[in-house]
Each structure stands twice: as structure tokens, then as C-alpha cells.
Amino acid sequence: MFSKACEYGLRAAIYIAGQSAQGQRASLKDIAREANAPVAFTAKILQTLSRSGIIHAAKGPGGGYDMGGGQAHLARVVKAIDGPDVYRGCGLGLKKCDASCPCPIHYKFEHIREGLREMLEYTVISDLAGRVEDGEACLRR
């Protein structure tokens, strides 16, 4: 459902939020390792998240990435990386699928997309980071 870049971006944001909660900045290499993503690709994703104001990048000694004190929701990461199409895409991948010419699963998938939108818009990244820190969830296996 999400692009690989978005999956990495979500993992990276959760990791950065966990480090920020501990008063630390995360390095590019640590973020890439925790997101299980290539370093160069992670750098591009972090640049996108920084430009979108989701994370803050600090250069120089003691630099790295932090959440910048904000309470971002998952939807901001998805919008920054994949755009709004995740809420509009066809469940079968057809280029044109709407109520005037629906695919066979259009109406069932419509409910799934709406549930996904609600989950992304109401889930705070720092809450998920807390679940990882408490051992209730994992970012990588």
C-alpha cells in the first residue's frame, strides 16, 4: 500500500521520535540501521521529512535529526513521501476506478482506505515510539 520510501520514512520518524524523547539526536547511520534501509536512500527520505517540517536536521558536531518538539501524525509522513494518492488508489491497481466505473472490489476497498486515513491522521508518531521503547513493538526484526 505504501511505497518503500514511505515505509522507511515511517520507521525513521518513529526511531527519531524515540531518540528525541530521550533528549538525543539520531545520526543518519543509526536511522538507516534502525529503519533497515540503505544510507543514501535514507538521507533522501530524511531530506523530504525535514523540508516538510516533520523532523529537524542539525549540522556539525552533536548534529543529527530530532522531531523538533512537534507532535506529528503518521499522515504527515505519508503525505510528504507518497502524497494523497494512498487514499484514492484502486485496490486492484487500475488507473481509473471510481463510482462511475468501479473495479470489482471498489466499494469494499473504499472502507479500507477510509479506515487507513483515520488511523494515519489520528496516530501520533511519538506514541508509537513509546511502544517501541516499552518493548511492546519492534521496528525491525
C-alpha positions in Angstrom: 0.0 0.0 0.0 2.9 2.4 0.8 6.0 2.9 -1.3 9.2 1.5 0.1 10.4 5.1 0.7 7.3 5.7 2.8 7.8 2.6 4.8 11.4 3.6 5.5 10.2 7.1 6.3 7.6 5.9 8.8 10.2 3.7 10.5 12.8 6.5 10.5 10.3 9.0 12.0 9.3 6.6 14.8 13.0 6.0 15.6 13.8 9.7 15.6 10.8 10.4 17.9 12.1 7.8 20.3 15.6 9.3 20.4 14.1 12.8 20.8 12.0 11.6 23.7 15.3 10.7 25.4 16.8 14.1 24.6 19.1 12.8 21.8 19.5 13.4 18.2 19.8 10.4 15.8 22.6 10.1 13.3 21.9 9.2 9.7 23.7 5.8 10.0 21.7 4.9 13.1 18.4 5.9 11.5 19.2 3.8 8.4 20.2 0.8 10.5 17.0 1.0 12.6 14.8 1.6 9.5 16.6 -1.3 7.8 17.2 1.0 4.8 20.2 1.9 2.6 22.0 5.0 4.0 21.9 7.1 0.7 18.1 6.4 0.3 17.5 7.2 4.0 19.3 10.5 3.5 16.9 11.5 0.7 13.9 10.5 2.7 15.1 12.5 5.7 15.6 15.5 3.5 12.0 15.2 2.4 10.8 14.9 6.0 12.9 17.9 7.0 11.6 20.1 4.2 8.1 19.1 5.3 8.8 20.3 8.9 8.3 16.8 10.3 11.8 16.4 11.6 14.6 18.9 12.3 18.2 18.4 10.9 21.2 19.9 12.8 24.6 20.0 11.2 28.0 19.8 12.8 29.3 18.2 15.9 26.4 16.9 18.0 24.2 17.2 15.0 21.7 14.7 13.7 17.9 14.5 13.5 15.2 15.2 16.0 11.5 15.8 16.0 11.9 19.5 16.7 9.4 19.4 19.6 6.4 18.7 17.4 3.7 16.1 17.7 3.5 14.8 14.2 0.9 12.3 13.0 1.6 9.4 10.6 -0.4 11.1 7.9 2.1 13.9 7.6 4.9 11.4 6.8 2.7 9.6 4.2 1.6 12.9 2.6 5.2 14.1 2.4 6.5 11.0 0.8 3.7 9.3 -1.1 1.2 12.2 -1.5 -2.5 11.8 -1.1 -2.9 9.0 -3.7 -2.8 6.4 -1.0 -6.4 7.4 -0.1 -7.5 7.3 -3.7 -5.8 4.3 -5.3 -7.6 1.4 -6.7 -7.4 -1.9 -4.7 -6.6 -3.7 -8.0 -4.2 -1.1 -9.2 -6.4 0.1 -12.1 -5.6 3.6 -13.4 -9.2 4.7 -13.4 -11.5 3.4 -10.8 -14.4 5.4 -9.4 -18.1 5.2 -8.7 -19.0 5.6 -12.4 -16.8 2.7 -13.4 -15.8 0.7 -10.2 -13.5 -2.3 -10.1 -14.9 -5.4 -8.6 -13.7 -4.5 -5.1 -14.2 -0.7 -5.3 -16.8 -0.4 -2.6 -15.2 -2.8 -0.1 -11.8 -1.2 -0.6 -13.3 2.3 -0.1 -14.0 1.4 3.5 -10.4 0.1 4.0 -9.0 3.4 2.6 -11.2 5.4 4.9 -10.1 3.4 7.9 -6.4 3.8 6.9 -6.9 7.6 6.5 -8.4 7.8 10.0 -5.6 5.7 11.6 -2.9 7.8 9.9 -4.5 11.1 10.8 -5.1 10.2 14.5 -1.9 8.2 15.3 0.9 10.3 16.8 4.4 9.2 15.9 5.7 9.7 19.5 3.1 7.4 20.8 4.4 4.6 18.5 8.0 5.4 19.6 6.9 4.9 23.2 5.5 1.5 22.3 8.9 0.6 20.8 10.8 2.0 23.9 8.5 0.0 26.2 9.2 -3.2 24.3 5.5 -3.5 23.1 6.5 -3.1 19.5 9.6 -3.6 17.2 10.9 -1.5 14.3 13.0 -4.3 12.8 13.5 -8.0 13.0 
